[in-house]
Amino acid sequence: MRVTAEPFSKLSYIGSEVVTVHKRRIVFAASAVALGLGLSACNGDDGESAAKESPAASASASAPASSEPSSESPTDDSGDGGGEAPAGDVTAPGTKLKTGDRAVLPFRYTSDKQGTIAVTVTAIEKGAESDMAAFGDKAKGMTPYFIKMKVENVGGTDLSYASLKLDGVLDGGAGTGVILMGDIPGKCDRETAPRDFTTKGATYETCSLAATKTAPVTGAEFDEGDTYSDSPVVWTN
C-alpha cells in the first residue's frame, strides 16, 4: 500500500468522500488510513509552514540538498521487476519467522542501489496513544507499535543511504490499513543506511512505525518487489 503526494490545493476523491490533500494528513477510505509527517513541499511557502507545524518532521523536511537518496524509498519506473529474488540462499517468499530470526532478502532501493540484505526483527514494541500527538487530531485513539530491526549488507554492494521499512501485521494476519510517514524520535527512529554501508557484513539498526485502532500489531512483514508483494516474509512475537 503506497501514498502518492499530490498538489496540496487539489481535491482528492476517495469513495464517496472528498478530502483536501495537506502535507501532514490522515485520509480515511474504507479500511485504509494514511498519515503523513515530513512530506517535502511541492511549491512555494508550503514547505516552510509544514516544518513549523511539525518539529518531529523537520529533519526530513529540511534535509540539505545532496546526491544522497531520500530516506523515503524512491519510485523507480525502470519497469524491470525490481525486487526479484537473486540466485543464492535467500529466504523464500511466505516464510514465517519469529522475532529474533534472520531473513536474507533481495533489496532494491534505486536502479543503482540494489543487492542482498539480511534483516533481523529484534522487537515489536507497543507504544502509548500519547506518542501519536505529532500526527494531529485524526491520530487520536491510535496505538503505535515500534518495529525494531537490524539490517546487514550481505551482498557487499553499495547500499549507502538506502532506507528499509517493514509493515505492521495485526493479530490474525491482516494489515493495519495505516500508512505512517515519519517516526517518533527517541522511541522509534527511522534511520537510513550509513555512508559505509557498502561492504559485506556492514550493519545498522533502524525502526519502522506502525499504528492501529483495532487489533494489536503482533507481526511485521517484508513485501518489497514482485517476488514478495503477494507472499511476504512475516515475523511475529
C-alpha positions as CSV (number, residue, x, y, z in Angstrom):
1,M,0.0,0.0,0.0
2,R,1.6,3.3,-1.0
3,V,0.8,7.0,-0.7
4,T,1.5,9.5,-3.6
5,A,1.8,13.1,-2.6
6,E,-0.4,15.3,-4.8
7,P,-0.5,19.1,-5.2
8,F,-1.8,20.5,-1.9
9,S,-4.6,22.6,-3.4
10,K,-6.1,19.6,-5.2
11,L,-9.2,17.8,-4.1
12,S,-8.8,14.0,-4.0
13,Y,-11.9,11.8,-4.4
14,I,-11.9,8.7,-2.3
15,G,-15.0,6.6,-2.4
16,S,-17.9,9.0,-1.6
17,E,-15.7,11.4,0.3
18,V,-13.8,14.5,-0.9
19,V,-10.7,15.4,1.0
20,T,-8.2,18.2,0.6
21,V,-4.6,16.9,0.5
22,H,-2.3,18.5,3.0
23,K,1.3,17.9,3.9
24,R,0.5,16.2,7.2
25,R,-2.6,14.3,6.7
26,I,-4.8,11.4,7.5
27,V,-7.1,10.1,4.8
28,F,-9.9,7.7,5.8
29,A,-11.1,5.5,2.9
30,A,-12.8,2.2,3.6
31,S,-10.4,0.4,5.9
32,A,-7.4,2.4,4.7
33,V,-5.9,5.2,6.7
34,A,-2.9,7.3,5.6
35,L,-0.9,9.5,8.0
36,G,1.8,11.8,6.7
37,L,4.6,13.5,8.5
38,G,7.5,15.4,7.0
39,L,6.4,15.5,3.4
40,S,8.6,17.9,1.4
41,A,6.9,20.9,-0.2
42,C,5.7,20.8,-3.8
43,N,5.8,24.5,-4.3
44,G,6.0,28.0,-2.7
45,D,5.9,28.6,1.0
46,D,4.0,25.4,1.9
47,G,7.2,23.5,2.9
48,E,8.1,26.2,5.4
49,S,4.8,26.2,7.1
50,A,4.7,22.4,7.3
51,A,8.1,22.3,9.0
52,K,6.8,24.8,11.6
53,E,3.8,22.7,12.3
54,S,5.7,19.5,13.0
55,P,9.1,19.8,14.8
56,A,9.4,16.0,14.6
57,A,9.4,16.2,10.9
58,S,11.9,19.0,10.5
59,A,14.8,16.7,9.9
60,S,13.0,15.2,6.9
61,A,11.6,18.4,5.6
62,S,14.8,20.4,5.8
63,A,17.4,17.9,4.8
64,P,20.3,19.5,2.9
65,A,20.4,19.1,-0.8
66,S,22.9,16.4,-1.9
67,S,23.3,13.5,-4.1
68,E,22.3,11.2,-1.3
69,P,18.9,9.4,-1.8
70,S,16.0,10.5,0.4
71,S,15.1,8.5,3.5
72,E,11.8,7.5,1.8
73,S,12.1,4.8,-0.7
74,P,12.0,6.4,-4.2
75,T,9.9,5.4,-7.1
76,D,11.8,3.7,-9.9
77,D,10.0,3.4,-13.2
78,S,12.6,1.3,-15.0
79,G,9.9,-1.4,-15.3
80,D,12.4,-4.3,-14.8
81,G,10.6,-6.0,-12.0
82,G,12.9,-4.8,-9.3
83,G,13.0,-6.9,-6.1
84,E,13.1,-10.3,-7.9
85,A,14.9,-12.8,-5.7
86,P,18.6,-13.2,-6.8
87,A,20.3,-16.5,-7.2
88,G,21.6,-18.0,-3.9
89,D,20.3,-18.7,-0.4
90,V,17.6,-16.1,0.2
91,T,14.6,-16.6,2.4
92,A,11.6,-17.9,0.5
93,P,8.5,-15.8,-0.1
94,G,5.8,-16.6,2.5
95,T,8.3,-17.7,5.2
96,K,7.0,-17.3,8.8
97,L,9.6,-16.3,11.3
98,K,9.8,-15.3,15.0
99,T,11.2,-12.1,16.4
100,G,14.9,-12.6,16.6
101,D,15.1,-14.7,13.4
102,R,17.2,-13.5,10.5
103,A,15.9,-13.4,6.9
104,V,18.2,-12.9,3.8
105,L,16.3,-10.9,1.2
106,P,16.8,-9.2,-2.2
107,F,16.6,-5.5,-1.9
108,R,16.2,-2.7,-4.4
109,Y,16.3,1.0,-3.4
110,T,17.0,2.5,-6.8
111,S,18.4,1.1,-10.0
112,D,21.9,1.9,-8.6
113,K,21.2,0.8,-5.1
114,Q,20.3,-2.9,-5.0
115,G,21.7,-6.1,-3.6
116,T,21.1,-8.6,-0.9
117,I,20.5,-7.8,2.8
118,A,19.7,-9.7,6.0
119,V,17.0,-8.4,8.3
120,T,16.6,-9.4,11.9
121,V,13.5,-8.1,13.6
122,T,14.7,-7.6,17.2
123,A,11.5,-6.3,18.8
124,I,7.9,-5.3,18.2
125,E,7.0,-2.9,21.0
126,K,3.7,-1.3,21.9
127,G,3.8,2.5,22.5
128,A,1.3,4.8,24.0
129,E,-1.5,6.8,22.3
130,S,0.2,10.0,23.5
131,D,3.2,9.1,21.3
132,M,1.0,9.9,18.3
133,A,0.4,13.5,19.2
134,A,2.6,14.9,16.5
135,F,0.4,13.3,13.8
136,G,-2.6,15.5,14.8
137,D,-6.2,15.1,15.9
138,K,-7.0,12.3,13.4
139,A,-4.5,10.1,15.1
140,K,-6.4,10.2,18.4
141,G,-7.2,6.7,19.5
142,M,-4.4,5.1,17.5
143,T,-1.8,3.0,19.3
144,P,1.7,3.0,17.8
145,Y,3.9,0.0,17.6
146,F,7.7,0.1,17.1
147,I,9.2,-2.5,14.7
148,K,12.9,-2.5,15.6
149,M,15.4,-4.3,13.3
150,K,19.0,-4.9,12.4
151,V,19.9,-4.7,8.8
152,E,23.1,-6.3,7.3
153,N,24.7,-5.9,3.9
154,V,25.1,-9.5,2.7
155,G,25.9,-8.9,-1.0
156,G,28.6,-6.3,-0.4
157,T,27.1,-3.8,-2.9
158,D,26.9,-0.1,-2.3
159,L,23.6,0.5,-0.3
160,S,24.8,3.6,1.5
161,Y,21.9,6.0,2.5
162,A,19.3,3.4,1.5
163,S,16.2,3.0,3.7
164,L,14.1,0.0,4.6
165,K,10.6,-0.1,6.0
166,L,8.6,-3.1,7.3
167,D,4.8,-3.0,7.6
168,G,2.9,-3.9,10.7
169,V,0.7,-7.1,10.8
170,L,-2.4,-7.4,13.1
171,D,-3.1,-10.3,15.3
172,G,-4.8,-12.7,12.9
173,G,-2.6,-11.8,9.9
174,A,-4.3,-8.7,8.4
175,G,-2.6,-5.5,7.5
176,T,-3.1,-2.4,9.7
177,G,-4.7,-0.3,7.0
178,V,-2.5,2.6,8.1
179,I,0.5,4.1,6.3
180,L,2.7,6.3,8.5
181,M,5.3,8.7,7.1
182,G,7.7,9.7,9.8
183,D,8.9,8.4,13.1
184,I,8.8,9.1,16.9
185,P,12.2,10.4,17.9
186,G,13.7,8.6,20.9
187,K,11.2,5.8,20.6
188,C,11.2,4.7,17.0
189,D,13.9,6.4,15.0
190,R,13.9,5.5,11.3
191,E,17.5,5.5,10.2
192,T,19.0,5.4,6.7
193,A,22.0,3.2,6.0
194,P,25.3,4.9,6.9
195,R,27.8,6.1,4.3
196,D,29.9,3.0,4.8
197,F,27.1,0.5,4.2
198,T,28.9,-0.6,1.1
199,T,30.7,-3.8,2.2
200,K,29.7,-7.3,3.1
201,G,29.0,-7.6,6.8
202,A,28.2,-3.9,7.4
203,T,25.2,-3.4,9.7
204,Y,22.9,-0.7,11.1
205,E,19.8,-0.5,13.2
206,T,16.5,1.2,12.4
207,C,12.8,1.2,13.3
208,S,9.5,1.2,11.4
209,L,6.4,2.8,12.9
210,A,3.0,1.1,12.7
211,A,-0.3,2.0,14.3
212,T,-3.8,0.7,14.7
213,K,-7.1,1.5,16.3
214,T,-8.3,-2.1,16.3
215,A,-6.5,-5.4,17.0
216,P,-2.9,-5.2,18.3
217,V,0.1,-5.4,16.0
218,T,1.8,-8.7,16.6
219,G,4.0,-9.0,13.5
220,A,6.0,-7.3,10.8
221,E,6.3,-8.1,7.1
222,F,8.7,-7.6,4.2
223,D,6.8,-7.3,0.9
224,E,9.2,-5.4,-1.3
225,G,9.4,-6.3,-5.0
226,D,7.3,-8.6,-7.2
227,T,8.5,-11.8,-5.6
228,Y,7.4,-10.8,-2.1
229,S,4.4,-8.5,-2.7
230,D,1.8,-11.3,-2.7
231,S,3.7,-13.6,-0.3
232,P,5.7,-11.6,2.2
233,V,8.1,-12.8,4.8
234,V,6.5,-12.3,8.2
235,W,8.0,-12.1,11.7
236,T,5.7,-12.5,14.8
237,N,6.3,-12.2,18.5
